[in-house]
Amino acid sequence: MNDGVLLIHKPYGVTSFDVVARIRRLYGTKQVGHTGTLDPIATGLLPVLVGRAVKASQFLTEKDKEYIAGLRLGLTTDSEDVTGKTLTESDAIPDRETVLAVAGKFVGEIMQVPPMYSALKVGGEKLVDLARRGIVIEREARPITVHELEIDGDGADYTMRVFCSKGTYIRTLCADIGSRLGCGGVMSSLIRTKTGAFSLENAYTLEALEAMTMEERGAALLPTETLFSHLPRITLSDFFANLSRNGCEIYQKKIGSDHTLGTMLRVYDKNGFYAVGEIREYPDGLALKLLKRFDIAGK
């Protein structure tokens, strides 16, 4: 079984699920999932989890992301991008200095209302499915963070580089900037260039993977532990590693570590990475408890 992380350069016009289906065929396994859905209109980086790595998906929702987006002013649509039904058009496009100044006001922590054309679920049904049936429901604004926003262009078309927190909808960011300018705006294109520590420059196209041998495809997988490269590492002796695998908490005073309460860790034994754990409080002090093992099949 091949286990690990596959960085895919998703093409225009296909869904993230379509990508997963093709990877399942190429790697001969049903154990494939993705992190961070990309809409069909979007291209760019889509991390795909293969084999036992799919068990890491629950830990990967907090990653910051970077996008290159096209902003078209003077237009609004029901989907907040150029593929949607036109709602309004305007020739009153503000000058470049005004556009740059207004866009700059969206840097920092802001409130954003999720778009109807999104995968968010309400009552067990995706908003996008409701939208396609002409149903619009009220959505509550949520806090997001735009760490960086660079914008350049002129006239009705601009290009933005956006580095933002998870849960940020770029189509809505474009629509909100257009609304603030008074002329309307939509997303005209979208490329995801980074997610967490992964970059688009290291991604494979589906065509490149299809041309590979099975051995080459296996070599294209990054080790599962790269998903947790930001976490501190701890290595256990055989004795304590076996206890941890059996569900026991491992007291820090017994292994000479001093991580603070709530710290998540990459856990290793003499054979390498095998789990993610967390420092928790127990009657006799702080101890390491495994959250998820990656050296066994299943959940």
C-alpha positions in Angstrom: 0.0 0.0 0.0 1.2 3.5 -0.9 0.7 5.9 1.9 1.4 9.7 1.8 0.5 13.1 0.5 0.2 13.8 -3.2 0.3 17.4 -4.4 -2.0 17.8 -7.4 -2.2 20.8 -9.8 -6.0 20.7 -10.3 -7.0 21.8 -13.8 -9.9 24.1 -14.7 -13.3 22.6 -15.0 -13.0 19.5 -12.9 -14.2 19.1 -9.3 -12.0 18.0 -6.4 -14.0 14.8 -6.3 -13.2 14.1 -9.9 -9.5 14.4 -9.0 -10.0 11.9 -6.1 -11.7 9.5 -8.4 -8.8 9.6 -10.9 -6.2 9.2 -8.1 -8.1 6.1 -6.8 -7.7 4.5 -10.2 -4.1 5.4 -10.6 -3.1 4.2 -7.2 -5.4 1.2 -7.1 -7.0 2.1 -3.7 -10.2 3.5 -2.4 -8.3 5.2 0.5 -8.0 8.6 -1.1 -9.3 12.0 0.1 -8.5 15.6 -0.4 -8.0 18.6 1.8 -9.5 22.0 1.0 -12.1 21.8 -1.8 -11.4 23.7 -5.0 -14.3 24.8 -7.1 -14.4 23.7 -10.8 -13.5 27.3 -11.9 -10.4 27.2 -9.7 -7.1 25.7 -10.5 -3.9 25.1 -8.5 -2.8 23.2 -5.4 -4.9 20.4 -4.1 -3.3 18.2 -1.5 -4.6 14.6 -1.8 -4.2 12.0 0.9 -3.5 8.4 -0.1 -3.7 5.3 2.0 -3.3 5.7 5.8 -2.7 9.4 5.3 -6.4 9.9 4.9 -6.7 9.6 8.6 -4.9 13.0 8.9 -7.7 14.9 7.3 -9.2 15.9 10.7 -6.1 17.7 11.6 -5.7 19.8 8.4 -8.6 22.3 8.6 -6.6 25.2 10.2 -4.0 25.7 7.4 -3.5 29.2 6.0 -3.7 29.4 2.2 -2.5 31.7 -0.6 -4.4 32.5 -3.8 -3.9 34.4 -7.0 -7.3 35.8 -8.0 -8.8 37.8 -10.8 -11.2 40.6 -9.8 -13.5 42.0 -12.4 -15.3 45.2 -11.5 -18.6 46.5 -12.8 -20.4 43.2 -12.6 -22.4 41.1 -10.0 -23.6 37.6 -10.4 -25.6 35.1 -8.3 -22.4 33.0 -7.8 -20.0 35.9 -7.2 -17.9 34.7 -10.1 -18.0 35.1 -13.9 -19.7 31.8 -14.4 -22.9 32.9 -12.7 -26.1 34.6 -13.8 -25.6 38.3 -14.3 -27.5 40.4 -11.7 -26.1 43.9 -12.3 -23.7 45.7 -14.7 -22.0 49.1 -14.2 -19.7 51.3 -16.2 -18.9 53.5 -13.2 -15.6 51.9 -12.4 -13.5 53.9 -9.8 -9.9 54.9 -10.6 -7.0 52.7 -9.8 -6.0 54.6 -6.7 -9.5 54.2 -5.2 -9.6 50.5 -6.0 -6.2 49.9 -4.3 -7.2 51.9 -1.3 -10.5 50.2 -0.8 -9.0 46.7 -1.3 -6.4 47.5 1.4 -9.2 48.0 3.9 -9.9 44.2 3.7 -6.5 43.3 5.3 -6.8 42.0 8.9 -9.6 40.2 10.7 -12.9 40.9 9.0 -16.4 39.4 9.0 -17.5 37.6 5.9 -20.8 36.0 5.0 -20.3 32.6 3.3 -21.6 32.6 -0.3 -24.6 30.4 -1.3 -22.3 28.8 -3.9 -20.3 27.0 -1.3 -19.9 23.5 0.2 -21.1 24.6 3.6 -24.0 22.5 4.9 -27.2 23.7 6.5 -29.6 21.1 7.8 -27.4 18.4 6.1 -27.6 20.0 2.7 -24.9 21.9 0.9 -25.6 25.6 0.2 -24.6 25.2 -3.4 -27.3 22.5 -3.9 -29.9 24.9 -2.5 -28.6 27.7 -4.6 -28.9 25.7 -7.8 -32.6 25.1 -7.0 -33.1 28.9 -6.6 -33.2 28.7 -2.8 -31.4 31.5 -0.8 -31.2 31.3 3.0 -29.7 33.7 5.6 -26.1 33.0 6.5 -24.3 34.4 9.5 -21.1 36.4 9.0 -18.0 34.6 10.3 -14.6 36.0 11.3 -11.8 35.4 8.8 -8.3 36.8 8.5 -6.7 38.3 5.4 -3.0 38.3 6.4 -1.8 39.9 3.1 -3.5 41.3 0.0 -1.5 42.7 -2.9 -3.5 44.0 -5.9 -2.6 45.4 -9.3 -4.3 46.3 -12.5 -6.4 49.0 -14.1 -9.8 49.6 -15.5 -12.2 46.8 -14.7 -9.7 44.0 -14.3 -7.3 43.5 -11.4 -5.1 40.6 -10.1 -4.9 40.0 -6.3 -2.5 37.8 -4.3 -4.3 36.9 -1.1 -2.8 35.1 1.9 -5.6 34.2 4.3 -7.0 32.0 7.0 -9.0 28.9 6.5 -12.6 29.4 5.7 -12.0 32.5 3.5 -14.0 32.7 0.3 -12.2 34.6 -2.4 -15.3 35.0 -4.5 -17.0 36.7 -1.6 -13.9 38.9 -1.0 -14.1 40.0 -4.6 -17.8 40.7 -4.3 -17.4 42.6 -1.1 -14.6 44.8 -2.6 -16.9 45.5 -5.5 -19.8 46.4 -3.2 -17.6 48.7 -1.2 -16.6 50.5 -4.4 -20.2 50.8 -5.5 -19.8 49.2 -8.9 -20.0 45.5 -8.0 -17.3 42.9 -8.5 -16.9 39.2 -9.2 -14.1 36.7 -9.2 -12.9 36.1 -12.7 -10.2 33.4 -12.0 -8.6 31.6 -9.1 -5.3 29.8 -8.5 -4.4 28.3 -5.2 -0.6 28.6 -4.8 0.0 27.5 -1.2 -1.8 25.6 1.6 0.1 25.3 4.8 3.7 24.3 4.0 2.9 23.0 0.6 3.4 25.0 -2.7 2.0 24.7 -6.2 5.5 24.5 -7.7 5.9 21.0 -6.2 2.6 19.7 -7.5 2.0 17.2 -10.3 -0.6 17.4 -13.1 -2.9 14.5 -13.6 -1.4 13.9 -17.0 2.1 13.6 -15.6 0.9 11.0 -13.0 -0.9 9.0 -15.7 2.3 8.8 -17.7 4.3 7.4 -14.7 4.9 3.8 -13.8 3.5 2.6 -10.5 6.9 2.9 -8.9 7.2 6.5 -10.0 3.8 7.3 -8.7 4.8 5.8 -5.3 7.9 8.0 -5.3 5.7 11.1 -5.9 4.0 10.7 -2.5 5.4 12.8 0.3 5.6 11.0 3.7 2.5 11.4 5.9 4.6 13.0 8.6 5.2 16.1 6.3 1.6 17.0 7.2 2.7 17.6 10.7 6.1 19.2 10.1 5.0 22.2 12.1 4.6 20.1 15.3 7.4 19.4 17.8 8.8 15.9 17.6 9.1 13.3 20.4 10.8 9.9 20.2 9.8 7.1 22.5 11.7 4.0 23.6 10.3 0.6 22.6 8.8 0.3 26.1 6.9 3.5 26.1 6.0 3.3 22.4 4.3 -0.1 23.1 2.4 1.4 26.0 1.2 4.3 24.0 0.0 1.9 21.2 -2.0 0.1 23.8 -3.8 3.3 24.8 -1.8 4.2 27.9 -0.9 7.8 28.7 2.9 8.4 28.9 3.8 10.8 31.7 6.3 13.4 30.7 8.2 13.0 34.0 9.0 9.4 33.0 10.4 10.3 29.6 12.1 13.6 30.4 9.9 15.9 28.3 8.3 19.2 29.4 5.8 20.3 26.8 2.9 22.5 27.9 -0.7 21.4 28.2 -2.4 21.0 24.9 0.7 20.7 22.8 0.4 18.4 19.8 3.3 16.3 18.9 4.7 14.1 16.1 5.4 10.8 17.8 8.3 8.5 16.7 9.8 5.2 17.7 13.0 3.6 16.5 11.3 2.8 13.2 10.1 6.3 12.5 6.9 8.3 12.6 3.8 6.4 13.8 1.3 8.8 15.5 0.1 12.2 16.4 -0.3 12.8 20.1 -1.3 15.6 22.6 -0.2 16.6 26.0 -3.1 16.2 28.4 -3.6 16.6 32.2 -4.0 13.5 34.3 -4.2 12.9 38.1 -0.4 12.3 38.3 0.6 15.2 35.9 0.9 16.0 32.3 1.2 13.1 29.9 1.3 12.2 26.2 -1.8 10.6 24.7 -2.0 9.3 21.1 -4.7 10.9 19.0 -4.2 9.0 15.8 -1.9 6.2 14.7 -0.6 6.0 11.1 1.2 2.6 11.4 -2.1 0.6 11.2 -4.8 0.4 8.7 -8.4 1.4 9.4 -9.7 4.4 11.3 
